[in-house]
Amino acid sequence: MSSSSAGPPMLRPGEMLVHQGAANLHRGSKIGGWLHLTTQRLVFCANWSDVRDPPLEIELADIEGAELCWTRTLGIPLSPTSLAINLKNGERQRFVLDRRELWQEKIRAQLS
Protein backbone atom coordinates (compact mmCIF):
# COMPACT_ATOMS: atom_id res chain seq x y z
CA MET A 1 0.00 0.00 0.00
CA SER A 2 1.38 3.37 -0.89
CA SER A 3 -1.05 5.74 0.81
CA SER A 4 0.17 7.54 3.92
CA SER A 5 -2.91 9.69 4.40
CA ALA A 6 -6.23 8.74 5.88
CA GLY A 7 -7.62 8.06 2.39
CA PRO A 8 -8.65 4.58 1.29
CA PRO A 9 -5.87 2.03 0.77
CA MET A 10 -4.92 0.79 -2.67
CA LEU A 11 -6.81 -2.45 -3.08
CA ARG A 12 -5.20 -5.63 -4.36
CA PRO A 13 -6.70 -7.57 -7.26
CA GLY A 14 -9.90 -9.24 -6.04
CA GLU A 15 -9.88 -7.32 -2.73
CA MET A 16 -12.98 -5.35 -1.72
CA LEU A 17 -13.58 -2.69 0.93
CA VAL A 18 -15.95 -3.96 3.64
CA HIS A 19 -16.02 -1.16 6.23
CA GLN A 20 -14.14 2.02 7.12
CA GLY A 21 -14.21 4.79 9.68
CA ALA A 22 -12.25 7.24 11.79
CA ALA A 23 -10.06 5.65 14.46
CA ASN A 24 -7.17 6.29 16.81
CA LEU A 25 -4.35 3.76 17.00
CA HIS A 26 -2.68 3.25 20.39
CA ARG A 27 1.12 3.20 20.06
CA GLY A 28 2.21 4.73 23.33
CA SER A 29 0.21 7.78 22.25
CA LYS A 30 -2.94 7.97 20.18
CA ILE A 31 -2.46 8.38 16.44
CA GLY A 32 -5.48 9.71 14.58
CA GLY A 33 -6.45 8.31 11.22
CA TRP A 34 -8.80 6.05 9.32
CA LEU A 35 -9.32 2.30 9.70
CA HIS A 36 -10.25 0.20 6.65
CA LEU A 37 -11.46 -3.39 6.70
CA THR A 38 -11.15 -5.23 3.40
CA THR A 39 -11.75 -8.82 2.40
CA GLN A 40 -8.01 -9.44 2.95
CA ARG A 41 -6.65 -6.90 5.45
CA LEU A 42 -7.22 -4.42 8.22
CA VAL A 43 -5.41 -1.19 7.26
CA PHE A 44 -4.86 1.89 9.43
CA CYS A 45 -3.78 5.07 7.61
CA ALA A 46 -2.68 7.98 9.78
CA ASN A 47 -3.90 11.53 9.21
CA TRP A 48 -1.62 13.84 7.26
CA SER A 49 -0.53 15.39 10.55
CA ASP A 50 0.81 11.97 11.55
CA VAL A 51 2.73 11.05 8.37
CA ARG A 52 5.75 9.98 10.45
CA ASP A 53 3.81 6.76 11.10
CA PRO A 54 3.60 4.39 8.12
CA PRO A 55 0.28 2.68 7.39
CA LEU A 56 -0.36 -0.36 9.56
CA GLU A 57 -1.48 -3.37 7.55
CA ILE A 58 -2.70 -6.55 9.24
CA GLU A 59 -3.50 -9.55 7.08
CA LEU A 60 -6.78 -11.17 8.13
CA ALA A 61 -4.97 -14.53 8.17
CA ASP A 62 -2.78 -13.13 11.00
CA ILE A 63 -5.72 -12.12 13.22
CA GLU A 64 -6.70 -14.42 16.09
CA GLY A 65 -9.70 -12.33 17.11
CA ALA A 66 -11.16 -8.94 18.02
CA GLU A 67 -12.28 -8.08 21.53
CA LEU A 68 -13.93 -5.10 23.16
CA CYS A 69 -11.74 -3.33 25.70
CA TRP A 70 -11.38 -0.10 27.65
CA THR A 71 -9.55 2.99 26.49
CA ARG A 72 -6.77 3.64 29.00
CA THR A 73 -4.59 6.58 29.93
CA LEU A 74 -1.53 5.86 32.07
CA GLY A 75 -2.93 2.36 32.54
CA ILE A 76 -6.18 3.66 34.02
CA PRO A 77 -9.38 2.50 32.25
CA LEU A 78 -11.35 5.59 31.20
CA SER A 79 -14.08 4.52 28.80
CA PRO A 80 -15.30 1.41 26.95
CA THR A 81 -14.48 2.70 23.46
CA SER A 82 -11.60 0.51 22.28
CA LEU A 83 -11.27 -2.61 20.18
CA ALA A 84 -8.24 -4.88 20.53
CA ILE A 85 -7.06 -6.88 17.53
CA ASN A 86 -5.28 -9.97 18.83
CA LEU A 87 -2.73 -11.43 16.44
CA LYS A 88 -1.69 -15.05 16.16
CA ASN A 89 1.91 -14.08 17.01
CA GLY A 90 0.79 -12.77 20.42
CA GLU A 91 0.87 -9.07 19.52
CA ARG A 92 -2.12 -6.81 20.06
CA GLN A 93 -3.17 -3.63 18.29
CA ARG A 94 -5.69 -1.35 19.99
CA PHE A 95 -8.00 1.12 18.28
CA VAL A 96 -10.37 3.73 19.71
CA LEU A 97 -13.39 4.04 17.45
CA ASP A 98 -17.10 4.67 17.29
CA ARG A 99 -19.42 1.67 17.04
CA ARG A 100 -16.75 -0.76 18.16
CA GLU A 101 -19.34 -3.57 18.40
CA LEU A 102 -20.09 -3.16 14.69
CA TRP A 103 -16.36 -3.25 13.90
CA GLN A 104 -15.98 -6.40 15.98
CA GLU A 105 -18.90 -8.04 14.17
CA LYS A 106 -17.58 -7.13 10.70
CA ILE A 107 -14.04 -8.32 11.50
CA ARG A 108 -15.34 -11.60 12.91
CA ALA A 109 -17.47 -12.10 9.79
CA GLN A 110 -14.38 -11.70 7.59
CA LEU A 111 -12.43 -14.17 9.74
CA SER A 112 -15.06 -16.90 9.44
ZAMARGU-4260 file (C-alpha; in steps of 0.2 Angstrom, whole numbers, plus 5000, padded with zeros to 4 digits):
<rodrens>
0) 5000/5000/5000 | 5007/5017/4996 | 4995/5029/5004 | 5001/5038/5020 | 4985/5048/5022
5) 4969/5044/5029 | 4962/5040/5012 | 4957/5023/5006 | 4971/5010/5004 | 4975/5004/4987
10) 4966/4988/4985 | 4974/4972/4978 | 4966/4962/4964 | 4951/4954/4970 | 4951/4963/4986
15) 4935/4973/4991 | 4932/4987/5005 | 4920/4980/5018 | 4920/4994/5031 | 4929/5010/5036
20) 4929/5024/5048 | 4939/5036/5059 | 4950/5028/5072 | 4964/5031/5084 | 4978/5019/5085
25) 4987/5016/5102 | 5006/5016/5100 | 5011/5024/5117 | 5001/5039/5111 | 4985/5040/5101
30) 4988/5042/5082 | 4973/5049/5073 | 4968/5042/5056 | 4956/5030/5047 | 4953/5012/5048
35) 4949/5001/5033 | 4943/4983/5034 | 4944/4974/5017 | 4941/4956/5012 | 4960/4953/5015
40) 4967/4965/5027 | 4964/4978/5041 | 4973/4994/5036 | 4976/5009/5047 | 4981/5025/5038
45) 4987/5040/5049 | 4980/5058/5046 | 4992/5069/5036 | 4997/5077/5053 | 5004/5060/5058
50) 5014/5055/5042 | 5029/5050/5052 | 5019/5034/5055 | 5018/5022/5041 | 5001/5013/5037
55) 4998/4998/5048 | 4993/4983/5038 | 4987/4967/5046 | 4983/4952/5035 | 4966/4944/5041
60) 4975/4927/5041 | 4986/4934/5055 | 4971/4939/5066 | 4966/4928/5080 | 4952/4938/5086
65) 4944/4955/5090 | 4939/4960/5108 | 4930/4975/5116 | 4941/4983/5129 | 4943/4999/5138
70) 4952/5015/5132 | 4966/5018/5145 | 4977/5033/5150 | 4992/5029/5160 | 4985/5012/5163
75) 4969/5018/5170 | 4953/5013/5161 | 4943/5028/5156 | 4930/5023/5144 | 4923/5007/5135
80) 4928/5014/5117 | 4942/5003/5111 | 4944/4987/5101 | 4959/4976/5103 | 4965/4966/5088
85) 4974/4950/5094 | 4986/4943/5082 | 4992/4925/5081 | 5010/4930/5085 | 5004/4936/5102
90) 5004/4955/5098 | 4989/4966/5100 | 4984/4982/5091 | 4972/4993/5100 | 4960/5006/5091
95) 4948/5019/5099 | 4933/5020/5087 | 4915/5023/5086 | 4903/5008/5085 | 4916/4996/5091
100) 4903/4982/5092 | 4900/4984/5073 | 4918/4984/5069 | 4920/4968/5080 | 4905/4960/5071
105) 4912/4964/5054 | 4930/4958/5057 | 4923/4942/5065 | 4913/4939/5049 | 4928/4941/5038
110) 4938/4929/5049 | 4925/4915/5047
</rodrens>
